[in-house]
Amino acid sequence: MLFPFYSGYALYFLFSLPALLLGLWAQWKVKSAVNRYSKVRSFLGLTGAEVARRMLNTNGLYNVQVEETNGFLSDNYDPSKKVLRLSSDIFRGNSIAAAGVAAHEAGHALQDQSGYAPLRMRAFMVPSVQIGSWLGPIIFFIGLLLSTPFGTNMAWAGLILFGATALFSVITLPVEIDASNRAKAWLANSGVIYQQEMTGVRSVLDAAALTYVAAAIQAISTVMYYAFILLGRPRRS
Ligand SMILES: [Zn+2]
């Protein structure tokens, strides 16, 4: 028996600790970058709402609405409603951080416009991920407890269901990185953000990208942990 179930907790930490630490570090980096650059007003002084509006308009996306929403870093683009929601700090703020985050969200609208494949795939996966993320582990552990061939099959089904969550977090990576690349390119070319201000934009957006990398590694390591439990336990037939 290579991986006995009773040592599962130690094994779990072995699998998840590096990703967990990376995640905490990335979150700290995002917070400190946002804190720092939300206090620095951009030379042009456009608000996040104005930045997003300009970026959308220059790309012909007059139909996409820009709205204010509650919550810290709750900014998002809703492809089904064609609405770009910016938290108050970003919507009203005229800082370098506000410009960067607003342009990133507008980047998602541009992806939607161009039919960017990973964005479509991610939207398509949302329902199965919503179910799989909670039902997968339940089916997995019930199957494991049954200790029968049927239970083993059930555990594999739970693992695959949960695996969709990991796949989702991997597909999220190109979506997020591409949105930030579009934001950086537009901000620099439009003159809304000057070249010497781009350092701030980059540090906010790159730190945010790192949190998505950490989340993907975390999801993959959880799936691997489940697989090792299943493969390592004694077989009965
Ligand atoms: Zn995003």
py3Dmol code that shows the C-alpha trace and the ligand (Angstrom):
import py3Dmol

protein = """\
ATOM      1  CA  MET A   1       0.000   0.000   0.000  1.00  0.00           C
ATOM      2  CA  LEU A   2       1.742   3.102  -1.235  1.00  0.00           C
ATOM      3  CA  PHE A   3      -0.670   5.722   0.042  1.00  0.00           C
ATOM      4  CA  PRO A   4      -2.733   4.441   2.974  1.00  0.00           C
ATOM      5  CA  PHE A   5      -5.890   6.431   3.562  1.00  0.00           C
ATOM      6  CA  TYR A   6      -5.045   7.224   7.194  1.00  0.00           C
ATOM      7  CA  SER A   7      -2.049   9.263   6.105  1.00  0.00           C
ATOM      8  CA  GLY A   8      -4.356  11.221   3.805  1.00  0.00           C
ATOM      9  CA  TYR A   9      -4.073  14.494   5.668  1.00  0.00           C
ATOM     10  CA  ALA A  10      -0.293  14.543   5.503  1.00  0.00           C
ATOM     11  CA  LEU A  11      -0.509  13.648   1.833  1.00  0.00           C
ATOM     12  CA  TYR A  12      -3.046  16.369   1.217  1.00  0.00           C
ATOM     13  CA  PHE A  13      -0.752  18.991   2.714  1.00  0.00           C
ATOM     14  CA  LEU A  14       2.146  17.652   0.687  1.00  0.00           C
ATOM     15  CA  PHE A  15       0.079  18.156  -2.465  1.00  0.00           C
ATOM     16  CA  SER A  16      -1.624  21.409  -1.651  1.00  0.00           C
ATOM     17  CA  LEU A  17       0.869  23.344   0.461  1.00  0.00           C
ATOM     18  CA  PRO A  18       3.011  24.797  -2.379  1.00  0.00           C
ATOM     19  CA  ALA A  19      -0.108  25.937  -4.255  1.00  0.00           C
ATOM     20  CA  LEU A  20      -1.637  27.280  -1.044  1.00  0.00           C
ATOM     21  CA  LEU A  21       1.489  29.319  -0.256  1.00  0.00           C
ATOM     22  CA  LEU A  22       1.680  30.584  -3.839  1.00  0.00           C
ATOM     23  CA  GLY A  23      -1.992  31.606  -3.594  1.00  0.00           C
ATOM     24  CA  LEU A  24      -1.481  33.524  -0.351  1.00  0.00           C
ATOM     25  CA  TRP A  25       1.605  35.251  -1.738  1.00  0.00           C
ATOM     26  CA  ALA A  26      -0.247  36.184  -4.951  1.00  0.00           C
ATOM     27  CA  GLN A  27      -3.185  37.595  -2.994  1.00  0.00           C
ATOM     28  CA  TRP A  28      -0.833  39.632  -0.866  1.00  0.00           C
ATOM     29  CA  LYS A  29       0.854  40.926  -4.042  1.00  0.00           C
ATOM     30  CA  VAL A  30      -2.496  41.957  -5.562  1.00  0.00           C
ATOM     31  CA  LYS A  31      -3.564  43.752  -2.411  1.00  0.00           C
ATOM     32  CA  SER A  32      -0.297  45.626  -2.015  1.00  0.00           C
ATOM     33  CA  ALA A  33      -0.157  46.547  -5.724  1.00  0.00           C
ATOM     34  CA  VAL A  34      -3.769  47.787  -5.668  1.00  0.00           C
ATOM     35  CA  ASN A  35      -3.173  49.664  -2.395  1.00  0.00           C
ATOM     36  CA  ARG A  36      -0.083  51.315  -3.787  1.00  0.00           C
ATOM     37  CA  TYR A  37      -1.339  52.269  -7.243  1.00  0.00           C
ATOM     38  CA  SER A  38      -4.885  53.197  -6.257  1.00  0.00           C
ATOM     39  CA  LYS A  39      -3.274  56.143  -4.462  1.00  0.00           C
ATOM     40  CA  VAL A  40      -1.409  57.298  -7.566  1.00  0.00           C
ATOM     41  CA  ARG A  41      -3.534  59.458  -9.843  1.00  0.00           C
ATOM     42  CA  SER A  42      -2.852  58.930 -13.543  1.00  0.00           C
ATOM     43  CA  PHE A  43      -1.534  61.946 -15.471  1.00  0.00           C
ATOM     44  CA  LEU A  44      -4.668  62.164 -17.573  1.00  0.00           C
ATOM     45  CA  GLY A  45      -6.911  61.535 -14.541  1.00  0.00           C
ATOM     46  CA  LEU A  46      -9.675  59.582 -16.292  1.00  0.00           C
ATOM     47  CA  THR A  47     -11.909  57.503 -14.017  1.00  0.00           C
ATOM     48  CA  GLY A  48     -12.113  53.735 -14.454  1.00  0.00           C
ATOM     49  CA  ALA A  49     -15.583  54.195 -15.943  1.00  0.00           C
ATOM     50  CA  GLU A  50     -14.218  56.669 -18.516  1.00  0.00           C
ATOM     51  CA  VAL A  51     -11.278  54.417 -19.366  1.00  0.00           C
ATOM     52  CA  ALA A  52     -13.573  51.420 -19.925  1.00  0.00           C
ATOM     53  CA  ARG A  53     -16.001  53.523 -21.991  1.00  0.00           C
ATOM     54  CA  ARG A  54     -13.209  54.826 -24.227  1.00  0.00           C
ATOM     55  CA  MET A  55     -11.690  51.371 -24.737  1.00  0.00           C
ATOM     56  CA  LEU A  56     -15.099  49.908 -25.597  1.00  0.00           C
ATOM     57  CA  ASN A  57     -15.964  52.769 -27.951  1.00  0.00           C
ATOM     58  CA  THR A  58     -12.671  52.664 -29.857  1.00  0.00           C
ATOM     59  CA  ASN A  59     -13.464  49.004 -30.515  1.00  0.00           C
ATOM     60  CA  GLY A  60     -17.024  49.712 -31.630  1.00  0.00           C
ATOM     61  CA  LEU A  61     -18.604  48.227 -28.509  1.00  0.00           C
ATOM     62  CA  TYR A  62     -21.104  51.042 -27.945  1.00  0.00           C
ATOM     63  CA  ASN A  63     -23.739  48.484 -26.885  1.00  0.00           C
ATOM     64  CA  VAL A  64     -21.769  47.329 -23.812  1.00  0.00           C
ATOM     65  CA  GLN A  65     -22.941  49.157 -20.677  1.00  0.00           C
ATOM     66  CA  VAL A  66     -20.550  50.218 -17.916  1.00  0.00           C
ATOM     67  CA  GLU A  67     -22.144  50.035 -14.466  1.00  0.00           C
ATOM     68  CA  GLU A  68     -21.087  50.630 -10.883  1.00  0.00           C
ATOM     69  CA  THR A  69     -21.267  47.684  -8.462  1.00  0.00           C
ATOM     70  CA  ASN A  70     -20.564  47.040  -4.764  1.00  0.00           C
ATOM     71  CA  GLY A  71     -17.661  45.190  -3.210  1.00  0.00           C
ATOM     72  CA  PHE A  72     -13.875  45.326  -3.272  1.00  0.00           C
ATOM     73  CA  LEU A  73     -12.396  43.830  -6.474  1.00  0.00           C
ATOM     74  CA  SER A  74     -15.815  42.547  -7.563  1.00  0.00           C
ATOM     75  CA  ASP A  75     -15.249  43.845 -11.085  1.00  0.00           C
ATOM     76  CA  ASN A  76     -16.498  41.641 -13.896  1.00  0.00           C
ATOM     77  CA  TYR A  77     -17.811  41.505 -17.435  1.00  0.00           C
ATOM     78  CA  ASP A  78     -21.092  39.681 -18.039  1.00  0.00           C
ATOM     79  CA  PRO A  79     -21.098  38.298 -21.627  1.00  0.00           C
ATOM     80  CA  SER A  80     -24.787  37.308 -21.510  1.00  0.00           C
ATOM     81  CA  LYS A  81     -26.015  40.800 -20.567  1.00  0.00           C
ATOM     82  CA  LYS A  82     -23.160  42.738 -22.271  1.00  0.00           C
ATOM     83  CA  VAL A  83     -22.592  44.644 -19.056  1.00  0.00           C
ATOM     84  CA  LEU A  84     -19.248  45.650 -17.592  1.00  0.00           C
ATOM     85  CA  ARG A  85     -19.520  46.052 -13.815  1.00  0.00           C
ATOM     86  CA  LEU A  86     -16.879  48.037 -11.954  1.00  0.00           C
ATOM     87  CA  SER A  87     -16.623  48.370  -8.165  1.00  0.00           C
ATOM     88  CA  SER A  88     -17.006  51.937  -6.869  1.00  0.00           C
ATOM     89  CA  ASP A  89     -13.256  52.390  -6.265  1.00  0.00           C
ATOM     90  CA  ILE A  90     -12.534  51.480  -9.867  1.00  0.00           C
ATOM     91  CA  PHE A  91     -15.608  53.143 -11.396  1.00  0.00           C
ATOM     92  CA  ARG A  92     -14.993  56.511  -9.716  1.00  0.00           C
ATOM     93  CA  GLY A  93     -11.255  56.299  -9.102  1.00  0.00           C
ATOM     94  CA  ASN A  94      -8.812  58.113 -11.391  1.00  0.00           C
ATOM     95  CA  SER A  95      -5.767  56.151 -10.283  1.00  0.00           C
ATOM     96  CA  ILE A  96      -3.379  53.989 -12.287  1.00  0.00           C
ATOM     97  CA  ALA A  97      -4.854  50.880 -10.600  1.00  0.00           C
ATOM     98  CA  ALA A  98      -8.408  51.905 -11.547  1.00  0.00           C
ATOM     99  CA  ALA A  99      -7.380  52.405 -15.184  1.00  0.00           C
ATOM    100  CA  GLY A 100      -5.660  49.005 -15.260  1.00  0.00           C
ATOM    101  CA  VAL A 101      -8.567  47.063 -13.750  1.00  0.00           C
ATOM    102  CA  ALA A 102     -11.185  48.867 -15.882  1.00  0.00           C
ATOM    103  CA  ALA A 103      -9.194  48.186 -19.059  1.00  0.00           C
ATOM    104  CA  HIS A 104      -8.780  44.521 -18.056  1.00  0.00           C
ATOM    105  CA  GLU A 105     -12.564  44.110 -17.767  1.00  0.00           C
ATOM    106  CA  ALA A 106     -13.040  45.891 -21.091  1.00  0.00           C
ATOM    107  CA  GLY A 107     -10.511  43.358 -22.423  1.00  0.00           C
ATOM    108  CA  HIS A 108     -13.032  40.610 -21.611  1.00  0.00           C
ATOM    109  CA  ALA A 109     -15.675  42.478 -23.636  1.00  0.00           C
ATOM    110  CA  LEU A 110     -13.221  42.594 -26.559  1.00  0.00           C
ATOM    111  CA  GLN A 111     -12.676  38.839 -26.220  1.00  0.00           C
ATOM    112  CA  ASP A 112     -16.436  38.365 -26.348  1.00  0.00           C
ATOM    113  CA  GLN A 113     -16.636  40.537 -29.470  1.00  0.00           C
ATOM    114  CA  SER A 114     -13.916  38.587 -31.294  1.00  0.00           C
ATOM    115  CA  GLY A 115     -15.303  35.197 -30.262  1.00  0.00           C
ATOM    116  CA  TYR A 116     -12.139  34.346 -28.308  1.00  0.00           C
ATOM    117  CA  ALA A 117     -12.288  30.546 -27.962  1.00  0.00           C
ATOM    118  CA  PRO A 118     -11.126  30.066 -24.335  1.00  0.00           C
ATOM    119  CA  LEU A 119     -13.742  32.621 -23.155  1.00  0.00           C
ATOM    120  CA  ARG A 120     -16.488  30.695 -24.958  1.00  0.00           C
ATOM    121  CA  MET A 121     -15.229  27.396 -23.591  1.00  0.00           C
ATOM    122  CA  ARG A 122     -15.213  28.812 -20.083  1.00  0.00           C
ATOM    123  CA  ALA A 123     -18.778  30.124 -20.397  1.00  0.00           C
ATOM    124  CA  PHE A 124     -19.871  26.738 -21.765  1.00  0.00           C
ATOM    125  CA  MET A 125     -18.297  24.970 -18.762  1.00  0.00           C
ATOM    126  CA  VAL A 126     -19.862  27.140 -16.042  1.00  0.00           C
ATOM    127  CA  PRO A 127     -22.967  24.958 -15.332  1.00  0.00           C
ATOM    128  CA  SER A 128     -21.000  21.689 -15.090  1.00  0.00           C
ATOM    129  CA  VAL A 129     -18.378  23.348 -12.897  1.00  0.00           C
ATOM    130  CA  GLN A 130     -20.998  24.766 -10.555  1.00  0.00           C
ATOM    131  CA  ILE A 131     -22.374  21.260 -10.004  1.00  0.00           C
ATOM    132  CA  GLY A 132     -19.060  19.370 -10.166  1.00  0.00           C
ATOM    133  CA  SER A 133     -17.241  21.501  -7.616  1.00  0.00           C
ATOM    134  CA  TRP A 134     -19.529  20.390  -4.765  1.00  0.00           C
ATOM    135  CA  LEU A 135     -21.100  17.157  -6.057  1.00  0.00           C
ATOM    136  CA  GLY A 136     -17.794  15.693  -7.296  1.00  0.00           C
ATOM    137  CA  PRO A 137     -16.119  15.462  -3.852  1.00  0.00           C
ATOM    138  CA  ILE A 138     -19.340  14.065  -2.272  1.00  0.00           C
ATOM    139  CA  ILE A 139     -19.668  11.298  -4.880  1.00  0.00           C
ATOM    140  CA  PHE A 140     -15.946  10.648  -4.590  1.00  0.00           C
ATOM    141  CA  PHE A 141     -15.911  10.163  -0.815  1.00  0.00           C
ATOM    142  CA  ILE A 142     -19.141   8.117  -0.721  1.00  0.00           C
ATOM    143  CA  GLY A 143     -17.661   5.841  -3.404  1.00  0.00           C
ATOM    144  CA  LEU A 144     -14.446   5.571  -1.396  1.00  0.00           C
ATOM    145  CA  LEU A 145     -16.336   4.622   1.790  1.00  0.00           C
ATOM    146  CA  LEU A 146     -18.318   1.897   0.003  1.00  0.00           C
ATOM    147  CA  SER A 147     -15.092  -0.095  -0.568  1.00  0.00           C
ATOM    148  CA  THR A 148     -16.673  -2.139  -3.384  1.00  0.00           C
ATOM    149  CA  PRO A 149     -15.945  -2.264  -7.144  1.00  0.00           C
ATOM    150  CA  PHE A 150     -19.109  -0.193  -7.617  1.00  0.00           C
ATOM    151  CA  GLY A 151     -17.820   2.263  -5.051  1.00  0.00           C
ATOM    152  CA  THR A 152     -14.518   2.511  -6.894  1.00  0.00           C
ATOM    153  CA  ASN A 153     -16.316   3.351 -10.136  1.00  0.00           C
ATOM    154  CA  MET A 154     -18.385   5.881  -8.263  1.00  0.00           C
ATOM    155  CA  ALA A 155     -15.249   7.462  -6.803  1.00  0.00           C
ATOM    156  CA  TRP A 156     -13.733   7.747 -10.298  1.00  0.00           C
ATOM    157  CA  ALA A 157     -16.943   9.404 -11.518  1.00  0.00           C
ATOM    158  CA  GLY A 158     -16.696  11.892  -8.662  1.00  0.00           C
ATOM    159  CA  LEU A 159     -13.052  12.504  -9.510  1.00  0.00           C
ATOM    160  CA  ILE A 160     -13.870  13.202 -13.178  1.00  0.00           C
ATOM    161  CA  LEU A 161     -16.720  15.493 -12.177  1.00  0.00           C
ATOM    162  CA  PHE A 162     -14.421  17.403  -9.881  1.00  0.00           C
ATOM    163  CA  GLY A 163     -11.749  17.328 -12.600  1.00  0.00           C
ATOM    164  CA  ALA A 164     -13.972  19.662 -14.654  1.00  0.00           C
ATOM    165  CA  THR A 165     -13.331  22.292 -11.979  1.00  0.00           C
ATOM    166  CA  ALA A 166      -9.583  21.937 -12.465  1.00  0.00           C
ATOM    167  CA  LEU A 167      -9.967  22.125 -16.245  1.00  0.00           C
ATOM    168  CA  PHE A 168     -12.059  25.273 -15.803  1.00  0.00           C
ATOM    169  CA  SER A 169      -9.358  26.945 -13.733  1.00  0.00           C
ATOM    170  CA  VAL A 170      -6.769  26.033 -16.386  1.00  0.00           C
ATOM    171  CA  ILE A 171      -8.909  27.506 -19.212  1.00  0.00           C
ATOM    172  CA  THR A 172      -9.315  30.623 -17.058  1.00  0.00           C
ATOM    173  CA  LEU A 173      -5.559  31.307 -17.357  1.00  0.00           C
ATOM    174  CA  PRO A 174      -5.417  32.271 -21.071  1.00  0.00           C
ATOM    175  CA  VAL A 175      -8.691  34.198 -20.649  1.00  0.00           C
ATOM    176  CA  GLU A 176      -7.298  36.342 -17.826  1.00  0.00           C
ATOM    177  CA  ILE A 177      -3.809  36.799 -19.251  1.00  0.00           C
ATOM    178  CA  ASP A 178      -5.188  37.737 -22.685  1.00  0.00           C
ATOM    179  CA  ALA A 179      -7.592  40.296 -21.158  1.00  0.00           C
ATOM    180  CA  SER A 180      -4.655  41.896 -19.329  1.00  0.00           C
ATOM    181  CA  ASN A 181      -2.547  41.911 -22.504  1.00  0.00           C
ATOM    182  CA  ARG A 182      -5.357  43.664 -24.377  1.00  0.00           C
ATOM    183  CA  ALA A 183      -5.649  46.161 -21.516  1.00  0.00           C
ATOM    184  CA  LYS A 184      -1.904  46.915 -21.448  1.00  0.00           C
ATOM    185  CA  ALA A 185      -1.717  47.295 -25.230  1.00  0.00           C
ATOM    186  CA  TRP A 186      -4.708  49.620 -25.415  1.00  0.00           C
ATOM    187  CA  LEU A 187      -3.727  51.742 -22.412  1.00  0.00           C
ATOM    188  CA  ALA A 188      -0.220  52.296 -23.782  1.00  0.00           C
ATOM    189  CA  ASN A 189      -1.305  52.953 -27.397  1.00  0.00           C
ATOM    190  CA  SER A 190      -4.277  55.196 -26.608  1.00  0.00           C
ATOM    191  CA  GLY A 191      -2.191  57.532 -24.480  1.00  0.00           C
ATOM    192  CA  VAL A 192      -4.662  57.189 -21.587  1.00  0.00           C
ATOM    193  CA  ILE A 193      -1.733  55.901 -19.513  1.00  0.00           C
ATOM    194  CA  TYR A 194       1.758  57.276 -20.127  1.00  0.00           C
ATOM    195  CA  GLN A 195       4.708  54.938 -20.661  1.00  0.00           C
ATOM    196  CA  GLN A 196       6.243  55.708 -17.244  1.00  0.00           C
ATOM    197  CA  GLU A 197       2.911  54.842 -15.582  1.00  0.00           C
ATOM    198  CA  MET A 198       2.725  51.408 -17.199  1.00  0.00           C
ATOM    199  CA  THR A 199       4.890  49.894 -14.419  1.00  0.00           C
ATOM    200  CA  GLY A 200       1.961  50.380 -12.027  1.00  0.00           C
ATOM    201  CA  VAL A 201      -0.560  48.896 -14.457  1.00  0.00           C
ATOM    202  CA  ARG A 202       1.701  45.900 -15.001  1.00  0.00           C
ATOM    203  CA  SER A 203       2.293  45.230 -11.321  1.00  0.00           C
ATOM    204  CA  VAL A 204      -1.478  45.218 -10.598  1.00  0.00           C
ATOM    205  CA  LEU A 205      -2.456  43.051 -13.574  1.00  0.00           C
ATOM    206  CA  ASP A 206       0.485  40.636 -13.301  1.00  0.00           C
ATOM    207  CA  ALA A 207      -0.208  40.038  -9.606  1.00  0.00           C
ATOM    208  CA  ALA A 208      -3.860  39.331 -10.449  1.00  0.00           C
ATOM    209  CA  ALA A 209      -2.747  36.821 -13.101  1.00  0.00           C
ATOM    210  CA  LEU A 210      -0.593  35.074 -10.508  1.00  0.00           C
ATOM    211  CA  THR A 211      -3.659  34.463  -8.283  1.00  0.00           C
ATOM    212  CA  TYR A 212      -5.278  32.606 -11.205  1.00  0.00           C
ATOM    213  CA  VAL A 213      -2.119  30.538 -11.722  1.00  0.00           C
ATOM    214  CA  ALA A 214      -2.164  29.601  -8.025  1.00  0.00           C
ATOM    215  CA  ALA A 215      -5.873  28.668  -8.182  1.00  0.00           C
ATOM    216  CA  ALA A 216      -5.235  26.411 -11.181  1.00  0.00           C
ATOM    217  CA  ILE A 217      -2.307  24.663  -9.476  1.00  0.00           C
ATOM    218  CA  GLN A 218      -4.451  24.241  -6.351  1.00  0.00           C
ATOM    219  CA  ALA A 219      -7.289  22.636  -8.320  1.00  0.00           C
ATOM    220  CA  ILE A 220      -4.911  20.316 -10.202  1.00  0.00           C
ATOM    221  CA  SER A 221      -3.157  19.253  -6.992  1.00  0.00           C
ATOM    222  CA  THR A 222      -6.512  18.406  -5.382  1.00  0.00           C
ATOM    223  CA  VAL A 223      -7.453  16.208  -8.362  1.00  0.00           C
ATOM    224  CA  MET A 224      -4.029  14.521  -8.158  1.00  0.00           C
ATOM    225  CA  TYR A 225      -4.518  13.935  -4.443  1.00  0.00           C
ATOM    226  CA  TYR A 226      -7.884  12.257  -5.086  1.00  0.00           C
ATOM    227  CA  ALA A 227      -6.336  10.106  -7.818  1.00  0.00           C
ATOM    228  CA  PHE A 228      -3.474   9.020  -5.541  1.00  0.00           C
ATOM    229  CA  ILE A 229      -5.943   8.017  -2.807  1.00  0.00           C
ATOM    230  CA  LEU A 230      -7.899   5.935  -5.307  1.00  0.00           C
ATOM    231  CA  LEU A 231      -4.876   4.301  -6.919  1.00  0.00           C
ATOM    232  CA  GLY A 232      -3.095   3.680  -3.637  1.00  0.00           C
ATOM    233  CA  ARG A 233      -5.794   1.948  -1.611  1.00  0.00           C
ATOM    234  CA  PRO A 234      -6.113  -1.858  -1.436  1.00  0.00           C
ATOM    235  CA  ARG A 235      -8.265  -3.459  -4.111  1.00  0.00           C
ATOM    236  CA  ARG A 236     -11.161  -5.795  -3.425  1.00  0.00           C
ATOM    237  CA  SER A 237     -12.989  -7.704  -6.105  1.00  0.00           C
TER     238      SER A 237
END
"""
ligand_1 = """\
1
ZN
Zn -10.611 39.036 -15.733
"""
view = py3Dmol.view(width=600, height=400)
view.addModel(protein, "pdb")
view.setStyle({"model": 0}, {"cartoon": {"style": "trace"}})
view.addModel(ligand_1, "xyz")
view.setStyle({"model": 1}, {"stick": {}})
view.zoomTo()
view.show()
